[in-house]
Amino acid sequence: MSSSKTNSHSKPQPQEGNMALQTHSPSHAHNSNKHGHGVFGDVYTITKDMHADHHNPSFDFQFRLPPLPNFLGSREAREFFSGALAGAMTKAILAPLETIRTRMVVGVGSKNIAGSFVEVIQQQGWQGLWAGNMINMLRIVPTQAIELATFECVKRTMTSLQNKWEEAGDPKLQIGFIDFNLPMSWISPVAVAGAAAGIASTIVCHPLEVLKDRLTVSPEIYPTLGIAIRNIYKDGGVGAFYAGISPTLVGMLPYSTCYYFLYDTMKDSYCQSKNKKTLNRPEMLVLGALAGFTASTISFPLEVARKRLMVGALQGKCPPNMAAALTEVIREEGLKGLYRGWGASCLKVMPSSGITWMFYEAWKDILLVQNGNPF
């Protein structure tokens, strides 16, 4: 650096510049806070720090958000917001696969993935692949936010309770003169949290799922969201928006429990085997995809029955319950009918699960770690 540049730093600067130069001096901290940081003062400080670290090999540039507003001050709120962002970004990318999967599961149109793509494009154009995507986005943002935030909160709560029970002794049940110990170590906090996450998101967001399926399967009957809401309410009142809620909960429990349990277990096992604390982004993508694939395969027959119940009224034949729906599928198509659309479902679930976890962990890194709440 030339001497002229060095001397220029020693000359008196405008007030904001002096404030910026003195931010690292304890004796001037009070004055800096009193007068506030000027825009040019902030910029000067940043460029000065970057110049000072230019020759430091450990200097690492990272993207950081400014301090978050007060309503995002709690950890739970930031996890909720991270889940919402992850869900929105994932669905925007994978909406066409969701459209194809829904059509194949309920038996509309072609029976193969490629044929369904061609059929939708021929009938509705490229925009048909995003049919119902507006309601899908409105659905997935609160669903994913509630689901992931509930999972994190219940998992922490259950783990904390187990630790307290271990320290204080397991709960006891007394019947007459006989005492029974109730050990809690066999309960998996991850499995309980996964089940709670599925139940909470389903109860809150089920009406949006019904609307999304109607817009996707029958766009000629329900061309817009407003018309869909009006016609569904006219046909069955508020209860129509909860059509299929029972089979949805029945189907959601095994899927959600397996999904979160598998991801968390695989993540911990992999990190231990590699002697590392966290996964990188490609590893999150792969493990999330594997967890989604396995959980979807286990619970898929229940998903088929659930979809039949939800859209059966549109075709004039709605089974009375889940058992009847499963029986109807087996009678018409055999056991293989229980996995009709499984390929399209995996094509959607695997990237969706992987991308969701990748985005979610990334947003948690930004909103939690970089804003002073390490986890």
C-alpha positions in Angstrom: 0.0 0.0 0.0 1.4 3.4 -0.9 2.3 6.0 1.8 -0.3 8.4 0.3 -3.1 6.0 0.9 -1.8 5.4 4.4 -1.8 9.1 5.2 -5.2 9.5 3.9 -6.6 7.3 6.6 -5.0 9.4 9.3 -6.6 12.6 8.1 -9.9 13.8 9.7 -12.9 12.3 8.0 -16.5 13.4 8.0 -18.4 12.6 11.1 -20.0 9.4 9.9 -16.6 8.2 8.6 -15.0 8.9 11.9 -17.8 7.0 13.6 -17.2 4.0 11.3 -13.5 4.0 12.0 -14.0 4.1 15.7 -16.6 1.4 16.0 -14.0 -1.1 17.1 -12.8 1.2 19.9 -14.5 0.7 23.3 -14.1 4.4 24.2 -16.2 5.5 21.2 -18.9 2.8 21.5 -21.3 5.1 23.4 -21.0 7.9 20.9 -21.6 5.6 18.0 -24.8 4.2 19.5 -25.9 7.7 20.4 -25.7 9.2 16.9 -26.6 6.1 15.0 -24.7 4.4 12.1 -24.8 6.4 8.9 -25.2 4.5 5.6 -21.8 5.6 4.4 -20.3 4.9 7.8 -21.5 1.3 7.6 -20.2 0.8 4.1 -16.9 2.3 5.0 -16.6 -0.1 8.0 -17.4 -3.1 5.9 -14.9 -2.2 3.2 -12.2 -1.4 5.8 -12.7 -4.8 7.5 -12.6 -6.6 4.2 -9.4 -4.7 3.3 -7.8 -5.6 6.6 -8.6 -9.3 6.1 -7.7 -9.4 2.5 -4.3 -11.1 3.2 -5.7 -13.4 5.9 -6.1 -16.9 4.4 -8.8 -17.7 6.9 -11.1 -14.9 5.7 -14.4 -16.5 4.6 -17.2 -14.6 3.0 -20.7 -15.8 4.1 -24.2 -14.6 3.3 -25.9 -13.2 6.4 -29.3 -11.7 7.0 -29.8 -8.5 8.9 -31.3 -8.8 12.4 -34.7 -10.4 12.2 -37.9 -8.6 13.4 -39.2 -9.3 16.9 -42.0 -11.6 15.8 -39.3 -14.1 14.6 -37.4 -13.8 17.8 -38.2 -17.3 19.1 -36.7 -20.4 17.9 -40.1 -22.0 17.2 -41.1 -19.0 15.0 -37.9 -19.3 13.0 -38.3 -23.0 12.5 -41.9 -22.4 11.4 -40.7 -19.8 8.9 -37.9 -22.1 7.6 -40.5 -24.8 7.0 -42.8 -22.4 5.1 -39.9 -21.2 2.8 -38.7 -24.8 2.2 -42.2 -26.0 1.3 -42.9 -23.1 -1.0 -39.6 -23.5 -2.9 -40.0 -27.2 -3.2 -43.5 -27.1 -4.6 -42.7 -24.4 -7.1 -40.1 -26.7 -8.6 -42.1 -30.0 -8.4 -45.7 -29.0 -9.2 -45.8 -30.9 -12.5 -44.9 -34.2 -10.8 -47.7 -33.6 -8.2 -50.2 -33.1 -11.0 -49.2 -36.3 -12.7 -49.1 -38.3 -9.4 -52.6 -37.2 -8.4 -54.1 -38.1 -11.8 -52.6 -41.5 -11.8 -53.5 -42.3 -8.2 -57.2 -41.5 -8.7 -57.3 -43.3 -12.1 -57.8 -40.2 -14.4 -56.4 -40.5 -17.9 -53.3 -42.4 -18.9 -51.9 -45.2 -16.7 -48.2 -44.3 -17.3 -46.1 -41.3 -16.4 -45.1 -40.3 -19.9 -48.6 -40.7 -21.2 -50.0 -38.5 -18.5 -47.5 -35.8 -19.3 -48.4 -35.8 -23.0 -52.2 -36.0 -22.2 -52.1 -33.0 -19.9 -50.1 -30.9 -22.3 -52.4 -31.8 -25.2 -55.6 -31.0 -23.3 -54.5 -28.0 -21.3 -51.1 -26.9 -22.6 -48.0 -26.5 -20.5 -49.8 -24.5 -17.9 -51.9 -27.7 -17.2 -49.0 -29.2 -15.5 -49.4 -26.5 -12.9 -53.2 -27.0 -12.6 -54.2 -26.3 -9.0 -50.7 -25.1 -8.2 -51.9 -21.8 -6.6 -54.0 -23.7 -4.0 -51.1 -26.2 -3.8 -48.8 -23.4 -2.8 -51.3 -22.0 -0.3 -51.6 -25.5 1.1 -48.0 -26.5 1.3 -46.7 -23.3 3.0 -48.8 -23.7 6.2 -48.7 -27.5 6.0 -44.9 -27.7 5.8 -44.4 -24.9 8.3 -46.7 -26.5 10.9 -45.4 -30.0 10.2 -41.7 -29.2 10.6 -42.1 -26.8 13.5 -44.3 -29.3 15.3 -41.7 -32.1 14.7 -38.9 -30.0 16.1 -40.9 -28.8 19.1 -42.3 -32.2 20.1 -38.9 -33.9 19.6 -37.2 -31.4 21.9 -40.0 -31.6 24.5 -40.0 -35.4 24.5 -36.2 -35.6 24.7 -36.2 -33.2 27.6 -38.9 -35.1 29.5 -37.1 -38.4 29.0 -33.9 -36.9 30.4 -35.8 -35.6 33.5 -37.5 -38.9 34.0 -34.2 -40.7 33.9 -32.7 -38.3 36.5 -35.7 -38.4 38.8 -36.7 -42.0 38.2 -39.3 -43.4 35.9 -43.0 -42.7 36.5 -44.7 -45.4 38.7 -48.3 -46.8 38.6 -49.7 -48.2 41.8 -52.6 -50.6 41.8 -53.5 -51.7 45.3 -50.2 -52.9 46.9 -48.4 -53.4 43.6 -46.2 -50.8 42.1 -45.4 -50.8 38.4 -42.4 -48.9 36.9 -43.2 -47.2 33.6 -39.9 -46.8 31.8 -39.9 -44.2 29.1 -36.7 -45.1 27.4 -38.4 -47.3 24.9 -40.4 -44.4 23.5 -38.7 -42.7 20.5 -39.0 -38.9 20.7 -38.5 -38.8 16.9 -41.3 -41.2 16.2 -43.7 -39.4 18.5 -42.7 -36.1 17.0 -43.2 -37.4 13.5 -46.7 -38.7 14.3 -47.6 -35.4 16.0 -46.4 -33.4 13.0 -48.5 -35.4 10.6 -51.7 -35.1 12.8 -51.3 -31.3 13.4 -50.6 -30.4 9.8 -53.5 -32.6 8.5 -56.1 -31.3 10.9 -55.3 -27.6 10.1 -54.7 -27.9 6.3 -57.0 -30.7 5.1 -59.5 -28.3 3.4 -56.7 -27.0 1.2 -55.9 -30.6 0.3 -59.5 -31.2 -0.8 -59.5 -28.0 -2.9 -56.2 -28.9 -4.5 -57.3 -32.3 -5.6 -60.6 -31.0 -7.0 -58.8 -28.3 -9.0 -56.2 -30.9 -10.3 -58.6 -33.7 -11.2 -61.6 -31.8 -12.5 -60.5 -28.4 -13.8 -63.6 -28.2 -16.1 -65.9 -28.4 -13.1 -63.7 -26.3 -10.8 -61.8 -23.9 -13.1 -60.9 -21.4 -10.3 -60.3 -21.4 -6.6 -63.4 -19.2 -5.9 -65.7 -21.4 -7.9 -64.3 -24.5 -6.2 -64.9 -23.1 -2.7 -68.4 -22.0 -3.6 -69.5 -25.3 -5.3 -68.0 -27.5 -2.5 -69.7 -25.5 0.2 -73.0 -25.6 -1.8 -72.8 -29.4 -2.2 -71.9 -30.3 1.4 -71.4 -27.3 3.6 -68.3 -27.0 5.8 -68.1 -30.8 6.3 -67.4 -31.2 2.6 -64.0 -29.5 3.1 -63.1 -32.3 5.5 -64.2 -35.2 3.2 -61.8 -38.1 3.8 -60.3 -36.6 7.0 -60.5 -40.0 8.8 -58.6 -42.0 6.1 -56.2 -39.1 5.7 -55.3 -39.3 9.4 -55.0 -43.1 9.2 -52.8 -42.9 6.2 -50.7 -40.0 7.5 -49.8 -41.6 10.8 -47.6 -44.4 9.4 -46.2 -42.2 6.7 -45.3 -39.3 8.9 -43.9 -41.5 11.7 -41.7 -43.5 9.3 -40.6 -40.5 7.3 -39.3 -38.5 10.2 -38.0 -41.5 12.1 -36.0 -42.8 9.1 -34.5 -39.4 8.2 -33.4 -38.5 11.7 -32.1 -42.1 12.4 -30.2 -42.2 9.1 -28.8 -38.7 9.6 -27.5 -39.6 13.1 -26.1 -42.9 12.0 -24.4 -41.5 9.0 -22.8 -38.6 10.9 -21.5 -41.1 13.6 -20.0 -43.4 10.9 -18.3 -40.4 9.2 -17.3 -38.8 12.5 -19.0 -35.5 11.5 -21.5 -33.2 13.2 -23.8 -32.2 10.3 -24.7 -33.3 6.8 -23.7 -31.3 3.7 -26.4 -30.4 1.2 -26.0 -33.3 -1.2 -26.2 -35.7 1.8 -29.4 -34.1 3.0 -30.8 -34.4 -0.5 -30.0 -38.2 -0.7 -31.1 -39.1 2.9 -34.3 -37.1 2.6 -35.1 -38.8 -0.7 -34.5 -42.3 0.8 -36.7 -41.5 3.8 -39.5 -40.3 1.6 -39.2 -43.3 -0.7 -39.4 -45.8 2.1 -42.2 -44.2 4.0 -44.2 -43.7 0.9 -43.8 -47.4 -0.1 -45.0 -48.6 3.3 -48.1 -46.4 3.4 -49.0 -46.2 -0.3 -52.1 -48.5 -0.2 -53.6 -46.2 2.4 -52.8 -43.2 0.1 -54.7 -44.9 -2.8 -57.7 -45.5 -0.5 -57.6 -41.9 0.8 -57.5 -40.4 -2.7 -60.5 -42.6 -3.8 -62.5 -41.4 -0.9 -61.7 -37.8 -1.5 -62.5 -37.7 -5.2 -65.0 -40.6 -5.4 -68.0 -38.3 -5.3 -66.9 -36.7 -8.5 -67.2 -40.0 -10.3 -70.5 -40.9 -8.8 -69.2 -43.7 -6.6 -67.8 -42.9 -3.2 -66.9 -45.9 -0.9 -68.3 -45.5 2.6 -65.0 -46.0 4.4 -61.3 -46.9 3.9 -61.8 -50.6 4.2 -64.4 -50.5 1.5 -62.2 -48.4 -0.7 -59.3 -50.9 -0.4 -61.7 -53.8 -1.1 -63.0 -52.0 -4.2 -59.5 -51.4 -5.5 -58.5 -55.1 -5.0 -61.8 -56.3 -6.6 -61.4 -54.1 -9.7 -57.6 -54.3 -10.2 -56.2 -56.9 -7.9 -53.5 -56.4 -5.3 -51.4 -54.5 -7.8 -54.1 -51.9 -7.8 -53.0 -50.9 -4.3 -49.8 -49.6 -5.8 -51.2 -48.0 -8.9 -49.4 -44.7 -9.4 -46.6 -45.8 -7.0 -44.0 -45.0 -9.6 -45.3 -41.5 -10.2 -45.6 -41.1 -6.4 -41.9 -42.0 -5.9 -41.0 -39.7 -8.8 -42.6 -36.9 -6.9 -42.0 -37.9 -3.2 -38.3 -38.7 -3.5 -37.1 -35.3 -4.9 -39.7 -33.5 -2.9 -38.5 -35.0 0.4 -34.8 -34.5 -0.4 -35.2 -30.9 -1.7 -37.5 -30.0 1.3 -34.9 -31.2 3.8 -32.1 -29.5 2.0 -34.0 -26.2 1.8 -35.2 -26.5 5.4 -31.8 -27.1 6.9 -30.3 -24.3 4.8 -32.9 -21.8 6.0 -32.4 -23.0 9.6 -28.7 -22.3 9.2 -29.5 -18.8 8.1 -32.3 -17.9 10.5 -31.1 -19.7 13.6 -27.3 -20.1 13.5 -26.4 -16.8 11.7 -28.8 -14.9 14.0 -27.4 -15.9 17.3 -29.5 -19.0 18.1 -27.2 -22.1 17.4 -28.9 -25.4 17.8 
